[in-house]
């Protein structure tokens, strides 16, 4: 299919072009660092940042987290998350 925007520069304010279901892990980083996280199913999301700091978020389905975690931990994460990049 033709894409009129395929030559535009992709940055954090442009729409995502791919996604994947997040598989939480206490030992593995995400396969691709996302632009944002979409909450598919409500629950808790435990996200790790660049410095290895973990934070727990209570999230509702339909929420978009404007955060680019390095890892989503399995311990404590109950929400189903989709990564956008």
NORFEN-V215578 format. One line per field, one symbol per residue. phi: phi as a letter, one per 40 degrees, with the letter a starting at -180 (. if undefined). psi: psi as a letter, one per 30 degrees, with the letter a starting at -180 (. if undefined). burial: b if it has 16 or more other ideal C-beta (glycine too) atoms within 10 Angstrom, else e. A space follows every 50 residues. Layout:
phi = ???
psi = ???
burial = ???
//
This chain:
phi = .cbcbcccccacccccbaaaccbcacbbcccbcccabbccbdibbbbbcd cgccbbbcbbdgcbccabccabcccgcbccbbcba
psi = kkjfgffkkkafflllflllkkjkkffklkekklelkkjeklbkkjkkae ggkkkkkjkkkfkjjikilekjkejfkflkkkkk.
burial = eeeeeeeeeeeeeeeeeeeeebebeeeeebeeebbbbbbbeebebbbbee eeeeeebebeeebebeebbebbbeeebebbbbbeb
//
